[in-house]
């Protein structure tokens, strides 16, 4: 049973011999993990798994087939490793480098297909954590500062709290974009600035991602979702150059997600 053919190769007996002769010891990686009691057992394959030895360890790899290309398999292995590093090292060492690697990979594939070259990604100056606060008193002071900036446009203190709790000190970036926008009501300009920020700074890829995972509006302010749905769809279409087919696909994705959230059957 263990190891499964998906991680050992086939035929298993000769494949494991080749692995043993050419690889360093895998440790728990790709081994059996679970519990056994009497004649019952629940086992899984330890793929995305950390273990402690002299330090924190994990394994990663790619399946080799007759159609494999060495560079593509290496890229896949690197991407898998980035996800684990993001957990072990936090956003600065993980998410930042994972995003950089993915964007560079997409640019490389785009070049092969369309012969248009992009610059290498540089993520060092992008804040991922929302800026530093020493304590909650500093958070409250910043909320008050933001409130004073937006009260003139009929926003209230709850709006300031929403912005700071979601974006930290990067609220300044959103308000700068807000001030640059010339058309729409105050609320519409704020929504536009939020969508712009989420797309350009956090790689938000769909209205469902925006309303559910990024802003939490679908769970905590469902009325605002329905109120701003059309505007958000329009903004995503503009920023991401969606064709009608993609727009309809994303709209259907959001509708299904909202139905699931609001249904209690």
Secondary structure by P-SEA (a helix, b strand, c coil): ccccccccccaaaaaaaaaaacccccccccccccccccccbbbbbccccccccccbbbbbbbbbcccccaaaaaaaaaaaaaaaaaaaccccccaaaaaaaaaaaaaaaaaaaccccccccccccccccccccccaaaaaaaaaaaaaacccccccaaaaaaaaaccccaaaaaaaaaaacccccaaaaaaaaaaaaaaacccccccccccccccccccccaaaaaaaaaaaaaaaaaaacccaaaaaaaaaaaaaaaaaaaccc
